[in-house]
Amino acid sequence: MPKRSYVSSVRASAAAETRERIIAAGARLLRKDASIANFSLDVVAKAAGVTRLTVYNQFGSRRGLLEAVFDDIARQGGLFELADVMALPDPRAALDRVVAIFCTFWAHDPAIGGLNQAIATDPEFGNALVARNERRRELVTGLVTRITESRAAKRAMQDAVDLIFVLTSYPTFAALSPQRSTEEVCRLLQTACHAAVDASMADARAERKK
């Protein structure tokens, strides 16, 4: 029995190493081409030195592989820190930190640009990215609600959430970054996000005075 357990452990370790090698190969391809147009199980398998069947058995589909690559890049880029940030007692400080985390993440890896192209060019994986982006909207909604303490009108709060959602997106970062450092983009977006929240509260105060 111990011998069988050892063999199973070795196989599991080998499978994990193969999975990591495939994910790394997929990320390299995205960095090289900055596009997912030529991204396929066959191409990634060749780059990783394994068979197409091995890639399929690990990830199930092209979408599954792309999601695994994105998750690995997210982990390395610090995106998983968001859970801890949401526990900060000051919601404005948390908002600043969220903006900083996303700016750092968008700048972290050239492969991110290729992955984000999928929203427009690859419906299957694009739908998965849209769903991931909606998690960012939920996060922003929670912070705006905490900052305004629900004193802003529903429409004004939604406007603030939508603006911050756009401001923290990859396309916004990509549009601003050619002329600015990541830190400069971060400060600019932090100011804009706070202005969006303050505007929603000002609108609520104006409505109450009518």
C-alpha positions in Angstrom: 0.0 0.0 0.0 2.7 2.6 0.8 4.4 1.8 -2.6 1.1 2.4 -4.5 0.7 5.7 -2.6 4.2 6.7 -3.6 3.5 5.9 -7.2 0.3 7.9 -7.1 2.2 10.8 -5.6 4.9 10.7 -8.3 2.2 10.7 -11.0 0.3 13.6 -9.5 3.6 15.6 -9.2 4.4 14.8 -12.8 0.9 15.8 -14.0 1.2 19.1 -12.0 4.6 19.9 -13.6 3.2 19.1 -17.1 0.3 21.4 -16.4 2.6 24.2 -15.3 4.7 23.7 -18.4 1.7 23.9 -20.7 0.4 27.1 -19.0 3.9 28.7 -19.3 4.1 27.8 -23.0 0.6 29.3 -23.5 1.7 32.5 -21.8 4.9 32.7 -23.8 2.9 32.4 -27.1 0.6 35.2 -26.0 3.5 37.5 -25.1 5.2 36.7 -28.4 2.2 37.3 -30.7 0.2 39.7 -28.4 -2.8 38.0 -29.9 -4.9 34.9 -29.5 -5.6 34.5 -33.2 -3.1 31.7 -33.6 -3.6 30.3 -30.1 -4.7 26.6 -30.3 -4.2 23.4 -28.4 -2.0 22.1 -31.2 0.3 25.1 -31.1 0.6 25.2 -27.3 1.2 21.5 -27.2 4.1 21.8 -29.6 5.5 24.7 -27.7 5.3 22.8 -24.4 6.8 19.6 -25.9 3.7 17.5 -25.2 0.9 16.0 -27.3 -2.4 17.7 -28.1 -4.2 14.9 -26.2 -2.1 15.8 -23.1 -3.2 19.4 -23.3 -6.8 18.4 -23.9 -6.8 16.0 -20.9 -5.4 18.7 -18.7 -7.7 21.6 -19.7 -10.6 20.1 -21.7 -10.7 22.9 -24.3 -9.0 26.0 -25.7 -11.2 28.1 -23.4 -10.1 26.0 -20.4 -6.5 26.5 -21.3 -6.9 30.3 -21.8 -8.6 30.6 -18.5 -5.8 28.7 -16.8 -3.2 31.0 -18.4 -5.2 34.0 -17.2 -5.5 32.6 -13.7 -1.8 32.1 -13.5 -1.0 35.6 -14.8 -3.5 37.0 -12.3 -1.8 35.1 -9.4 1.6 36.3 -10.5 0.3 39.9 -11.0 -1.1 40.2 -7.5 -4.8 40.2 -8.5 -5.6 37.8 -5.7 -4.6 40.5 -3.1 -8.1 42.1 -3.8 -9.7 39.9 -1.2 -7.5 41.3 1.6 -8.0 44.9 0.3 -11.7 44.7 0.6 -11.3 44.1 4.4 -9.6 47.5 4.9 -11.7 49.7 7.3 -11.4 52.8 5.2 -13.3 52.3 1.9 -11.6 55.3 0.2 -8.2 53.8 1.0 -9.5 50.5 -0.3 -10.6 52.1 -3.6 -7.1 53.6 -4.0 -5.5 50.2 -3.4 -7.9 48.5 -5.9 -6.9 51.0 -8.6 -3.2 50.5 -7.8 -3.6 46.7 -7.9 -5.3 46.8 -11.3 -2.8 49.2 -12.8 0.0 47.0 -11.6 -1.7 44.0 -13.0 -2.5 45.5 -16.4 1.2 46.5 -16.7 2.5 43.2 -15.4 2.5 41.0 -18.4 2.4 41.6 -22.2 0.2 38.5 -22.5 -2.7 40.5 -20.8 -3.2 42.5 -24.0 -3.7 39.4 -26.1 -6.1 37.9 -23.6 -8.2 41.1 -23.5 -8.4 41.1 -27.3 -10.6 38.0 -26.9 -13.6 40.0 -25.8 -13.9 41.3 -29.4 -12.2 38.5 -31.4 -13.0 35.2 -29.6 -16.6 34.9 -28.4 -16.0 31.8 -26.4 -13.2 33.1 -24.2 -14.5 36.6 -24.5 -17.6 35.6 -22.6 -15.4 34.2 -19.8 -13.5 37.5 -19.6 -16.7 39.5 -19.5 -17.8 37.3 -16.6 -14.5 38.0 -14.8 -14.9 41.7 -15.4 -18.3 41.6 -13.8 -16.6 40.5 -10.6 -14.7 43.8 -10.7 -18.0 45.7 -11.1 -19.3 43.9 -8.0 -16.2 44.8 -6.1 -16.6 48.5 -7.2 -20.2 48.5 -6.2 -19.4 47.3 -2.7 -16.8 50.0 -2.3 -19.0 52.8 -3.6 -21.8 51.7 -1.3 -19.5 51.8 1.7 -18.1 55.2 0.8 -21.5 56.9 0.2 -23.1 55.0 3.0 -26.0 54.6 0.6 -26.8 58.3 0.9 -26.4 58.8 -2.9 -29.4 58.3 -5.2 -29.6 54.9 -6.9 -29.0 56.3 -10.3 -26.1 58.5 -9.1 -24.5 55.5 -7.4 -24.8 53.4 -10.6 -23.2 56.2 -12.6 -20.3 56.2 -10.2 -19.9 52.5 -10.4 -20.0 52.4 -14.2 -17.4 55.2 -14.4 -15.0 53.5 -12.0 -15.6 50.2 -13.8 -14.5 51.8 -17.0 -11.6 53.7 -15.4 -10.2 50.5 -13.9 -10.4 48.5 -17.2 -7.5 47.3 -19.3 -8.6 49.5 -22.4 -8.4 52.6 -20.2 -5.0 51.7 -18.8 -3.7 50.9 -22.3 -5.0 54.2 -23.7 -3.3 56.2 -20.9 0.0 54.3 -20.4 2.0 55.1 -23.6 2.6 58.7 -22.4 2.7 57.9 -18.6 4.4 55.6 -16.2 2.3 53.1 -14.3 2.5 55.2 -11.2 1.3 58.3 -13.1 -1.6 56.4 -14.6 -2.5 55.1 -11.1 -2.6 58.5 -9.6 -4.7 59.9 -12.4 -7.2 57.1 -12.2 -7.4 57.3 -8.4 -8.3 61.0 -8.6 -10.9 60.3 -11.3 -12.5 57.5 -9.3 -12.8 59.7 -6.2 -14.3 62.5 -8.3 -16.9 60.0 -9.6 -17.9 59.0 -6.1 -17.9 62.6 -4.9 -20.1 63.6 -7.8 -22.7 61.0 -7.0 -22.9 62.3 -3.4 -23.1 65.9 -4.6 -26.0 64.9 -6.8 -27.8 63.3 -3.9 -27.3 66.4 -1.7 -28.7 68.6 -4.5 -31.7 66.4 -4.9 -32.4 66.6 -1.1 -32.4 70.4 -1.2 -35.0 70.6 -3.9 
